[in-house]
């Protein structure tokens, strides 16, 4: 079973999600999206497939949010473009596999994909 984890190793929720995947005997494909930023299309797909809102996928506690988004009236496409340009804006972790895509907050949500 192929599972892809969109991962930030500095994030405790992302590390917990990785541990749950590995405890299930699966070694996921790990995409460290801060090192290899995701395309706008990939970000849009992850959000749509996981069934969350753009606001849930957006981190508001980072400098880039205050600088580029806060207080501005931006379209969803413009926000996704900023998320692609400034990957710290993307909340995490996302996990994608044969059983679908989930935004795994809390990490236990990954179990439905295993």
N, C-alpha and C positions, 0 to 999 in steps of 0.2 A: 504494500500500500504506500503510495507516494503522498507525503504530507509536506507542505511548504510553510515555514514559519517566517514571517516578516518580523525581524527580531532586532532589539536593541539590548545588547548584553549588559548595559548599565541599569536597565529597568528591572525592578524586582518582579513585576507581574509577568514580564517577558521571560525572565529566568524560570519562574514557577511554571509557566506554560511549557517551556522546553523540558523541564524535569518531568512533568506529567506525560508528555509524549514519549520520552525516553523510558519511563517506567512501564509504559505499555509495550515496550520492545520495539519501538519504531525510531529509526534515526532519520530525522527530518532533513529536508533541504533547507538550509538556513540562508535567508537573504538579510544581510545587515544593511537595512535601507538607509542608514546614515552614511555608510561608506559608498553604497551603490544606490543613489536615489531612484525612486520608482517613477515611471512615466505617468503622465496625467491619465492615460487610458487604464493603467494598472490600478491607480488609486481609485478611479471611478468604479472599476469593476469590483474591487474589494468592498467598497462601501455598498454598492448595489447588491452584491451577492450575500453580504452579511446581514442585510436588512436594517442597518442602522442609519441614522440621519447624518448629514454632513457635519452638523454641530457636534454629534457624539464622536466623530472621527477627528475632530479638530482640537488640538491642544491649545488651551488659552493661557497657560502658565509659562509661556516661553517669550523671550524678547521679540522674536519675529512676529508674534501675534500682536503685541502692543505696537510694534513699528508699522506693520503693513495691513492689519485687519481691524483692530479695535476702533470703534467709532466710525468706521467707513461703511458705506452702502455698496457692497460688492456682490456680483452675481456668483452663483455656485461655481460656474466655470472658472471665474477669476480666482476664487478661493482654492479650487483644486490646482490651478496653475501655480499658485503660491506654495501649495503643499509640495508640489513636484520640485519647485525651485529651492524651497527651504524645508527639507525633510523633517526637521524637528517639529514642524507643525502637525505632523501625522501622529495621531494617538496610536497606541500599540497595546498588545500584539494582535496581529491578524494571523489566522491560520487557514490554509486552503488545502483541500484534498478531495478525494473521490466522493465523499459524503457532503461536500459543500464548503462554504466559507463562513468563518465566525470571527467576530471581534471578541477576543477572549479576556474580557474584564467582567467578572472574575475569571481567573485562569481555569477553573473547573469546567467552564463552558466548552473547553477543548475536548472533553470526554465524549461528547456527542459525535465528534468527527473520527474517533479512533475505532 
